[in-house]
Amino acid sequence: MVERRDYARYDTDVPAMVTSPNMRLSVRMLSVSAGGALVRMDRLSSKVFEDDTFTLEISGVGRFKANKKWRRDTDLGCKFDVSDKDRMRLADRLEHQFGRAGPQIQPAAANAGHP
């Protein structure tokens, strides 16, 4: 079964920064798409980070408002809060920065009409 997504996802494992009104954390960004990202905090940071909205700073790409979608231990999944126009620009920047998405990921639009 192929995972269906709205945007190409890139496996990254690069440093990033999460900033909220209450704190600023260094994190590892494990994957990213124009829709959102998966970041991993260190164990101590994960115990104190409680914010649902924050800014994710990706080196070489930019800073993006984000909303927490889920949280599991030290992992945090977020959705970017950007306009459609900015999302398209972000998709271009991500492809430029991280290359083509892996072959196992197929955007949902490419799978339309397929079981």
Residue, then its C-alpha position, 0 to 999 in steps of 0.5 A: m500500500v502506498e501512503r497518500r499525501d497532498y505534498a511530497r515529503y522529504d526525509t531530512d534529519v537536519p537541525a531546526m529551531v522551534t520558537s514559541p512565546n514561552m521558549r526557543l528549542s533546538v530540534r531535529m527535523l526528521s521529515v518535511s513537506a509543504g504541509g508540515a513537518l515531523v520534529r524530534m525534541d530532546r527528552l528534557s525539552s519534550k517534558v516542558f514544551e506545551d505550546d500548540t502554536f509555534t514557529l519552525e525555522i528551517s535553515g536555508v528554507g525559512r521560518f513558518k508558523a505551525n500548529k501542533k497536530w499530534r505529539r508522541d513522547t519526543d516527536l511532534g507532528c505539525k501543520f504549517d499555517v501558510s497561505d496557498k501561495d506561500r505553500m507553493r513557494l515552500a514546496d519549491r524551496l523544499e525541493h531545491q533544498f532537499g532534492r526529489a522526494g523518495p520514490q515511495i511517496q506519491p502525492a495524493a493528486a497523482n493517485a486520484g482515482h486509484p484504489 
